[in-house]
Structures are given as C-alpha cells and as structure tokens.
C-alpha cells in the first residue's frame, strides 16, 4: 500500500506541488537546467518532497 501512495506522489505535476509547497529549494542551476526540491505536508502531517528539473525557457507560476 505504501508503494502505491509513493507512486501517486511522484506522478503529480509541478503546478500542483507548487500550490501545496511548504518550502522550495533550488538545489542546482547548471547547463540551462534548474533542479528544484519541493516539500509539502500530507494529510497525515508528514513532510513529503519531490524533485523537479526545469529546462531553460520553462515558465512556472507561483
């Protein structure tokens, strides 16, 4: 069951994660790519996180 929940977490798009975010960390910005780590709290109060890579020219809204 836990594996299924973890898979569902990974499948969410970045825009949804940004709406849920408790904090966002820029892990690196190299070679036209930015690596973000987005953290949020789930319905059980446990902190979760997901990493995203954004390519140069991408637009995201906060």
C-alpha positions as YAML, in Angstrom:
chain: A
units: angstrom
residues:
- id: 1
  name: UNK
  ca: [0.00, 0.00, 0.00]
- id: 2
  name: UNK
  ca: [2.77, 2.46, 0.88]
- id: 3
  name: UNK
  ca: [4.44, 1.91, -2.51]
- id: 4
  name: UNK
  ca: [1.19, 2.88, -4.25]
- id: 5
  name: UNK
  ca: [0.96, 6.10, -2.24]
- id: 6
  name: UNK
  ca: [4.58, 6.98, -3.06]
- id: 7
  name: UNK
  ca: [3.94, 6.40, -6.76]
- id: 8
  name: UNK
  ca: [0.93, 8.72, -6.65]
- id: 9
  name: UNK
  ca: [3.08, 11.43, -5.05]
- id: 10
  name: UNK
  ca: [5.65, 11.26, -7.84]
- id: 11
  name: UNK
  ca: [3.04, 11.50, -10.61]
- id: 12
  name: UNK
  ca: [1.70, 14.92, -9.58]
- id: 13
  name: UNK
  ca: [2.66, 17.83, -11.90]
- id: 14
  name: UNK
  ca: [4.86, 20.68, -10.69]
- id: 15
  name: UNK
  ca: [1.99, 23.22, -10.67]
- id: 16
  name: UNK
  ca: [0.06, 21.15, -8.14]
- id: 17
  name: UNK
  ca: [3.15, 20.69, -5.98]
- id: 18
  name: UNK
  ca: [3.79, 24.44, -6.02]
- id: 19
  name: UNK
  ca: [0.28, 25.05, -4.65]
- id: 20
  name: UNK
  ca: [0.92, 22.57, -1.81]
- id: 21
  name: UNK
  ca: [4.52, 23.65, -1.08]
- id: 22
  name: UNK
  ca: [5.69, 24.46, 2.42]
- id: 23
  name: UNK
  ca: [9.11, 25.33, 1.02]
- id: 24
  name: UNK
  ca: [11.01, 25.20, -2.28]
- id: 25
  name: UNK
  ca: [14.76, 24.68, -2.54]
- id: 26
  name: UNK
  ca: [16.87, 25.35, -5.63]
- id: 27
  name: UNK
  ca: [19.36, 22.51, -5.47]
- id: 28
  name: UNK
  ca: [21.37, 23.49, -8.55]
- id: 29
  name: UNK
  ca: [21.26, 25.65, -11.64]
- id: 30
  name: UNK
  ca: [23.63, 24.34, -14.27]
- id: 31
  name: UNK
  ca: [23.69, 23.94, -18.05]
- id: 32
  name: UNK
  ca: [20.30, 25.50, -18.77]
- id: 33
  name: UNK
  ca: [18.55, 23.39, -16.13]
- id: 34
  name: UNK
  ca: [17.35, 24.18, -12.63]
- id: 35
  name: UNK
  ca: [16.81, 21.40, -10.09]
- id: 36
  name: UNK
  ca: [14.11, 22.12, -7.52]
- id: 37
  name: UNK
  ca: [13.13, 20.22, -4.39]
- id: 38
  name: UNK
  ca: [9.53, 20.98, -3.41]
- id: 39
  name: UNK
  ca: [8.40, 19.97, 0.08]
- id: 40
  name: UNK
  ca: [4.84, 19.87, 1.48]
- id: 41
  name: UNK
  ca: [2.89, 18.26, 4.31]
- id: 42
  name: UNK
  ca: [0.45, 15.45, 3.50]
- id: 43
  name: UNK
  ca: [-2.95, 14.91, 5.13]
- id: 44
  name: UNK
  ca: [-1.27, 12.99, 7.97]
- id: 45
  name: UNK
  ca: [1.06, 15.89, 8.80]
- id: 46
  name: UNK
  ca: [4.12, 14.11, 7.42]
- id: 47
  name: UNK
  ca: [6.54, 16.05, 5.29]
- id: 48
  name: UNK
  ca: [6.94, 14.81, 1.73]
- id: 49
  name: UNK
  ca: [9.15, 16.09, -1.07]
- id: 50
  name: UNK
  ca: [9.57, 15.72, -4.79]
- id: 51
  name: UNK
  ca: [12.38, 16.82, -7.08]
- id: 52
  name: UNK
  ca: [11.84, 18.51, -10.43]
- id: 53
  name: UNK
  ca: [14.17, 19.58, -13.23]
- id: 54
  name: UNK
  ca: [13.13, 22.68, -15.14]
- id: 55
  name: UNK
  ca: [14.68, 23.39, -18.56]
- id: 56
  name: UNK
  ca: [15.76, 26.82, -19.77]
- id: 57
  name: UNK
  ca: [12.81, 28.77, -21.14]
- id: 58
  name: UNK
  ca: [10.22, 26.97, -18.99]
- id: 59
  name: UNK
  ca: [7.66, 29.11, -17.19]
- id: 60
  name: UNK
  ca: [6.17, 28.16, -13.83]
- id: 61
  name: UNK
  ca: [3.69, 30.18, -11.79]
- id: 62
  name: UNK
  ca: [3.83, 30.54, -8.02]
...
